[in-house]
Amino acid sequence: MSLDIKKIRADTPGVADVVHLAAAGSGLMPQPVIDAIVDHTLLEAHVGGYEAQALRIDQLDGVYDNVAGLIGAERKEIALLENATAAWCQIFYALPLKPKDRILICEAEYAANYVAYLHRAKRDGIVIDVVPNDKTGTLDLDAMEKMIDHRVRLIALTWVPTNGGLVNPAAAVGEIARRHAIPYLLDGCQAIGQMPVDVAALGCDFMSATGRKFLRGPRGTGFLFIRKNRIEMLEPAMIDHFAAPWVSTDQYQLRDDARRFENWENSYALRAGLGAAATYATEIGLQAIKDRARGLADGLRDQLADLPGAQLRDVGSERCAIVSFTLDGLDPGKTVEKGVTRMS
Ligand SMILES: Cc1ncc(COP(=O)(O)O)c(C=O)c1O
């Protein structure tokens, strides 16, 4: 499927103002996303927050289907949260890990995840084992396989790290995790919206993702996928009366869907925006988005290779649309500042 670039640009008001190359930070929202957020906010202003929710209940409920459809999941396997880190932590802190339990993680781990590993190592005595990369900078699957023993209770992978262009072999890791029946937590934050994501093919039990990056949703949105056969096994670290309705004086009942990891109060305007972003990307086609984005990134890498003083910093045997480079003699922060180009 080819992209209608003219239409996509026309849908994106920000392209009139900036050349924006930071989708790995936060992408430019397209008009349908902006409209969904603004419409819901205006409705709240006119009729009240609870009333707006009631009026738009079908659309808001549909966000679970929009997100599930994006990753090949079922709606009961989706929880909507305020960012990817909150989603990831919900699972990591729900896992019943004991002293000396081992977790296998990757070298290109996201900092927030690593801090949480350190926290549970200090608090619960778990052992963090980092699977080395191969010489291309990709997670070494053979090394991972050799590190597995009966004490490994979790495999956690950052699929596409924040920088470095790398795409880690998430589906191959899923195959190993399944073969050894080890729970597999995938950080899909930079992959979502950038490439097709199919949780069945990935073989992950859990995946966290954000709304604002390549998916082009609003800031303050994220989601969690939990494979349905894992939901009932996991007790959230914190609950409220939405996650677990208070059914009698001394009893609560945890929900039987992934929403046991949500709580009662939410930004419904932002959720509407997330749903619109998932629909927008799905309608364009994730394979077409991937092809276009990688084509542009490869073109940029070729140009950087010819630019005197530019050093490409990407690693990995498969590279995505995140291009990392430095310019000789210039602090990377300054390079970013120079790269901010305004059209007006
Ligand atoms: C690989 C990766 N994981 C997780 C996150 C965290 O996402 P959020 O800021 O939505 O919590 C980021 C954000 O940059 C990221 O790059």
The ligand as an SDF file (V2000), in Angstrom:
LIG
                    3D

 16 16  0  0  0  0  0  0  0  0999 V2000
   12.2290    2.5870   24.9560 C   0  0  0  0  0  0  0  0  0  0  0  0
   11.3530    3.4250   25.8090 C   0  0  0  0  0  0  0  0  0  0  0  0
   10.6110    2.8440   26.7720 N   0  0  0  0  0  0  0  0  0  0  0  0
    9.8020    3.5530   27.5800 C   0  0  0  0  0  0  0  0  0  0  0  0
    9.7090    4.9120   27.4540 C   0  0  0  0  0  0  0  0  0  0  0  0
    8.8130    5.6530   28.4160 C   0  0  0  0  0  0  0  0  0  0  0  0
    7.6550    6.1130   27.8220 O   0  0  0  0  0  0  0  0  0  0  0  0
    6.7170    7.1170   28.6250 P   0  0  0  0  0  0  0  0  0  0  0  0
    7.4770    8.4140   28.6880 O   0  0  0  0  0  0  0  0  0  0  0  0
    5.4480    7.2050   27.8330 O   0  0  0  0  0  0  0  0  0  0  0  0
    6.5130    6.5710   29.9690 O   0  0  0  0  0  0  0  0  0  0  0  0
   10.4590    5.5820   26.4670 C   0  0  0  0  0  0  0  0  0  0  0  0
   10.3630    7.0480   26.3320 C   0  0  0  0  0  0  0  0  0  0  0  0
   11.1610    7.7010   25.7120 O   0  0  0  0  0  0  0  0  0  0  0  0
   11.2910    4.8190   25.6270 C   0  0  0  0  0  0  0  0  0  0  0  0
   12.0350    5.3890   24.6830 O   0  0  0  0  0  0  0  0  0  0  0  0
  1  2  1  0
  2  3  1  0
  2 15  2  0
  3  4  2  0
  4  5  1  0
  5  6  1  0
  5 12  2  0
  6  7  1  0
  7  8  1  0
  8  9  2  0
  8 10  1  0
  8 11  1  0
 12 13  1  0
 12 15  1  0
 13 14  2  0
 15 16  1  0
M  END
$$$$
